[in-house]
Amino acid sequence: MSLTTLHDTICALSTPPGKSAIAVMRITGNDAIRIAAKTLSDPGKLFTARGGDSIYVNLIDAEGKIFDDVLVTVFRTPHSFTGEDLVEIHTHGSVLIVDLLQHLLQSSGARLAEAGEFSRRAFMHGKISLEQLEIVSLRIDASSERALTKAESLVANKYLKVREIYEQIISLLAQVNAQIDFGDSDLVQIDGLEGQLSEIRNSLKLYIDQASTKAANKGYYSVALVGPPNVGKSSLFNALLKYERSIVSDIPGTTRDYLEAFIIIDGFRIKLIDTAGLREANEEIESKGIALGKTATEEADLTLRITSPESRTAIASEGEILIHNKSDLDHFPNGFSISARTGEGLKELIDLLRKHLIQFDSQYSGYSISDSERSLIHHVLIKLEKILSLGDIALVAEDFKESADTIASLLGLGSGEESLNYIFQKMCIGK
C-alpha cells in the first residue's frame, strides 16, 4: 500500500455482513465528514457536530429519497481510532440498505477499504502500537474462551522477547560506535563480544523455536478416534458430543469417511475426528475413506486408539492412547477402560483429555510469526554469525545497525511494508 492511498478517504462495513438488527459503516480520511454528509437528509448536523457527538438523521439516495433512519457518530482528528476524521453510520442491518449506502459513499469519493486498513492508519498515526494491533487481531480470531483470555499475555510475551534481543544488539552497536569515536584501532576491541553474540543468536533461535505451531495457530486441538470396525468409535464420538452425529451400526464399514465435530473442554476447543474402521476394504469408496482417515490421524494432535473385547491386544503407536471401549461386556481390567454405551469412564476420559490439552498448551508459547518475520530473523542470524570475521570496525558497525533496524521492524519501529502486512491482512475489512 502506497503513501498516496493512505491519504484516500475509505469506507467499510465494520459489522459482519448479512441480515442483522444493525450494521455499522465506517468512513475515515480527510474527506470523511464531507462524503458521509452527502448521504444524509440534513448534512448540516454532521458539519456542526463536535467530536464524539451522535445525531439522528435519515439516509437519502442519489435522488434525495429517504431509505433509512440512522444514528451517525462523528470523531474528529486526532481524537479517533485512526487519528483522522472518522464517521460511523449505524443503519438497520438490511443487506440492501448496506449495499446502497456503500455505493453512495463510493460514488461520493470514498474508496472501499482493504483488509486491516483502518488499523493500519491508526498505527501510522501513532494511535496504536504494533503489539496492540496484534492483540486486536488475536481477539478477533479467538475461537475459544481460553484463546480470548490468553491473547494479551501471548502477544506481550512475543514482544518482550523481541525487545530484549533488540536492546542487546543496540547495546553492542553503542559500544562499537563508542570505539569508533574514541578508540585508536580499526579493529573491534570489546570484551566478551563473542559470548554476547552467541547469547543473541541463541535468543533468536529460541524465539523461532518457541513460536506457536500449526496446532496453536489454528485455535483448536484435534483428537482422532481410530481402530478397526465395530470397536465403538462412532458411539464414543456421539457420547463425547452428547448427541448423535455419527451413524452407529453393527455392520462393519458403516463410517466410510471421517467425520468432524467440535467440543469445548475447560475453554479448550477440540475438533473430534471419527475415522473409518481400519481394515482391508474391497470397495473403492471405503478404501478412500480409510485413506482420508489415516491422513487426518497423522495431522491430529492426539490419537485415541479404540479397542473392543475382540481387539484388546492392540498396541498404541507413538502419540496414541489406548482406550478400551465396551468395558461393560468384558470388564477389562487393564489400561483405560470405558463404555460409550453406559457412560462408564467418560468423565475420566474427559479428565484425561484435559490433562493432555494443558500439557499441549504449556508447550506452545502461542505467539505466531510470519514467514516474512522468520526470514528477517534468519537474515539477522547470518549477519551476526559472520560479524566477527569482518575485522574492520566500520563494517561491524554497519552490520550491527542493519541487524538492529531489522529487529526494530518487528517491533513496529520504522517497520517496512512486508513485516506489517502479516498482521494487517489477517484482519477484517472494517477493522
CORMOVEN-V763488 format. One record per residue. RES is the residue in one letter. OMEGA is omega in whole degrees, -180 to 180 (* if undefined). D_FIRST is the distance of its C-alpha to the first C-alpha in Angstrom with 1 decimal. Layout:
res	omega	d_first
RES	OMEGA	D_FIRST
RES	OMEGA	D_FIRST
This chain:
res	omega	d_first
M	-177	0.0
S	178	3.8
L	179	6.8
T	-178	8.3
T	177	6.6
L	178	7.5
H	175	10.9
D	168	11.3
T	-174	14.0
I	177	13.3
C	178	16.0
A	173	16.9
L	-178	20.1
S	175	20.5
T	-178	23.7
P	179	24.4
P	-180	24.7
G	-178	28.3
K	-179	31.5
S	179	32.1
A	177	33.9
I	173	31.0
A	-178	27.3
V	176	24.8
M	-180	22.1
R	174	19.6
I	179	18.2
T	-179	16.4
G	-177	15.4
N	-178	17.7
D	-174	19.4
A	-177	19.6
I	-180	23.4
R	-178	24.2
I	179	22.4
A	-178	23.9
A	-179	27.2
K	-179	27.4
T	-173	27.9
L	179	30.8
S	180	34.5
D	-175	34.9
P	-178	31.8
G	179	33.8
K	-179	33.9
L	-179	30.1
F	-177	30.1
T	-179	33.0
A	176	31.9
R	179	31.3
G	-179	28.6
G	180	29.5
D	174	31.8
S	-180	32.1
I	176	33.7
Y	-179	35.3
V	175	34.7
N	171	34.5
L	177	31.7
I	179	32.5
D	-175	31.4
A	-180	31.0
E	178	34.8
G	180	35.3
K	179	36.7
I	177	36.3
F	173	34.8
D	171	34.3
D	-168	35.2
V	171	32.5
L	-179	31.8
V	178	29.0
T	-179	27.9
V	176	26.1
F	-175	24.5
R	179	24.2
T	-1	22.0
P	-172	22.0
H	177	24.0
S	-180	21.6
F	-177	19.6
T	-175	16.3
G	178	18.2
E	168	17.7
D	-177	20.2
L	180	20.2
V	174	22.5
E	178	23.7
I	-179	26.0
H	-179	28.4
T	168	29.8
H	-170	32.3
G	175	30.7
S	178	31.5
V	-180	29.0
L	-179	30.2
I	-179	29.7
V	-180	26.1
D	180	25.2
L	179	27.0
L	-180	25.3
Q	178	21.8
H	180	22.8
L	179	24.3
L	179	21.3
Q	178	19.1
S	-178	22.0
S	174	22.1
G	178	18.6
A	176	16.4
R	176	13.4
L	-175	13.6
A	172	11.3
E	-179	9.3
A	176	11.1
G	-173	11.5
E	176	9.4
F	179	12.7
S	177	13.3
R	180	10.1
R	176	11.2
A	179	14.6
F	-178	13.8
M	-179	12.2
H	175	15.3
G	-179	17.7
K	-177	19.0
I	-179	18.7
S	178	18.7
L	179	17.0
E	178	20.4
Q	178	20.8
L	-179	17.5
E	175	19.0
I	178	22.3
V	-179	20.8
S	179	19.3
L	179	22.7
R	179	24.6
I	-175	22.7
D	-175	23.5
A	-179	27.0
S	177	29.6
S	-180	32.7
E	-179	34.2
R	180	34.3
A	-180	30.5
L	-177	29.9
T	-178	32.4
K	-171	31.2
A	-175	27.4
E	-178	27.7
S	180	30.1
L	-180	28.3
V	178	25.1
A	178	27.2
N	180	29.1
K	-176	26.0
Y	175	24.7
L	179	28.3
K	-178	28.7
V	179	25.6
R	179	26.8
E	179	30.2
I	-180	29.0
Y	-179	26.8
E	177	29.9
Q	-180	32.1
I	179	30.1
I	179	29.8
S	179	33.6
L	178	34.3
L	179	32.0
A	179	34.0
Q	179	37.2
V	179	36.3
N	178	35.2
A	180	38.5
Q	177	40.4
I	-177	38.8
D	-171	39.8
F	-178	43.2
G	-179	44.3
D	-180	46.6
S	176	45.2
D	179	42.5
L	-179	42.4
V	-180	40.8
Q	-180	43.5
I	-180	42.2
D	176	44.6
G	-177	43.4
L	-178	40.1
E	179	40.5
G	179	41.1
Q	177	38.1
L	179	35.8
S	180	37.4
E	180	36.7
I	179	33.0
R	179	32.7
N	179	34.6
S	179	32.4
L	179	29.3
K	179	31.1
L	179	32.3
Y	178	28.9
I	-177	27.7
D	-176	31.1
Q	177	31.0
A	-174	27.5
S	178	28.2
T	179	29.3
K	-178	28.4
A	-179	31.2
A	-178	29.8
N	-173	26.2
K	173	27.3
G	178	29.1
Y	173	32.6
Y	-178	35.4
S	180	37.2
V	-178	41.0
A	175	42.8
L	-177	46.4
V	179	48.1
G	179	51.7
P	179	54.3
P	172	55.0
N	175	57.0
V	177	56.3
G	179	54.7
K	-179	51.0
S	177	50.3
S	178	52.8
L	177	51.1
F	180	47.7
N	-178	49.0
A	179	50.8
L	178	47.7
L	-176	45.8
K	169	48.9
Y	-175	48.8
E	179	49.6
R	-178	46.5
S	180	48.0
I	179	51.2
V	-179	54.2
S	175	57.0
D	-179	59.8
I	180	58.9
P	176	57.2
G	180	53.7
T	177	52.9
T	-175	49.3
R	177	48.0
D	178	44.3
Y	179	42.7
L	180	41.9
E	174	39.3
A	-176	39.4
F	171	38.1
I	177	40.3
I	174	39.7
I	179	41.9
D	178	41.7
G	176	38.0
F	175	37.2
R	-175	35.8
I	173	37.7
K	176	37.3
L	-180	40.9
I	176	41.4
D	-174	44.8
T	176	45.4
A	-179	47.9
G	-178	51.2
L	178	51.5
R	175	54.3
E	-177	55.1
A	179	54.1
N	-177	55.6
E	-175	53.4
E	-177	50.1
I	180	48.1
E	179	49.5
S	179	48.8
K	178	45.1
G	178	45.0
I	179	46.5
A	178	44.0
L	178	41.1
G	178	42.7
K	179	43.1
T	179	39.4
A	180	38.6
T	-180	41.2
E	-178	39.8
E	-178	36.4
A	178	38.0
D	-180	38.1
L	180	41.8
T	174	44.5
L	178	47.7
R	-173	50.4
I	176	52.8
T	175	56.5
S	-180	59.5
P	-179	63.3
E	-174	63.2
S	-177	60.4
R	-177	61.0
T	-179	61.2
A	180	57.4
I	-179	55.7
A	174	52.3
S	180	49.8
E	180	47.4
G	180	45.1
E	174	47.4
I	178	49.8
L	176	53.0
I	-177	53.7
H	-178	57.2
N	179	57.2
K	-179	60.3
S	178	62.1
D	-180	64.3
L	-177	66.0
D	180	67.0
H	-177	66.2
F	-170	64.5
P	-172	65.0
N	173	62.6
G	-176	58.8
F	-175	56.6
S	179	58.4
I	170	57.3
S	179	58.3
A	-177	55.6
R	-177	58.4
T	-178	60.1
G	180	57.1
E	177	59.0
G	-178	56.7
L	179	53.4
K	179	53.0
E	178	53.5
L	178	51.0
I	176	48.3
D	179	49.3
L	178	48.9
L	-180	45.4
R	-180	44.5
K	179	45.6
H	180	43.7
L	177	40.5
I	178	41.0
Q	177	41.5
F	-175	38.3
D	-179	36.4
S	-180	37.8
Q	-177	36.8
Y	176	33.1
S	179	31.2
G	178	28.9
Y	-178	25.7
S	176	23.2
I	-178	21.1
S	175	18.5
D	178	19.2
S	179	16.6
E	180	18.5
R	180	21.8
S	179	20.9
L	-180	20.2
I	177	23.5
H	177	25.4
H	179	24.1
V	178	25.6
L	179	28.7
I	179	29.3
K	-176	29.0
L	180	31.4
E	-176	33.8
K	-169	34.2
I	-179	34.2
L	-178	38.0
S	-176	38.7
L	179	37.0
G	-176	39.9
D	-173	38.6
I	180	37.5
A	178	34.8
L	178	33.1
V	179	33.5
A	-180	31.9
E	-180	28.9
D	176	28.5
F	-180	28.9
K	179	26.3
E	178	23.7
S	179	24.8
A	179	24.5
D	180	21.0
T	179	20.0
I	179	21.7
A	-179	20.3
S	178	16.8
L	178	18.2
L	-178	19.4
G	178	16.2
L	-176	17.8
G	-174	15.6
S	174	13.4
G	-176	11.1
E	-173	7.8
E	-177	10.1
S	179	12.6
L	-173	10.6
N	-178	9.3
Y	-178	13.0
I	-173	13.8
F	-175	11.1
Q	178	11.5
K	-173	15.2
M	179	15.3
C	-173	16.4
I	-174	14.5
G	-178	16.4
K	*	16.2
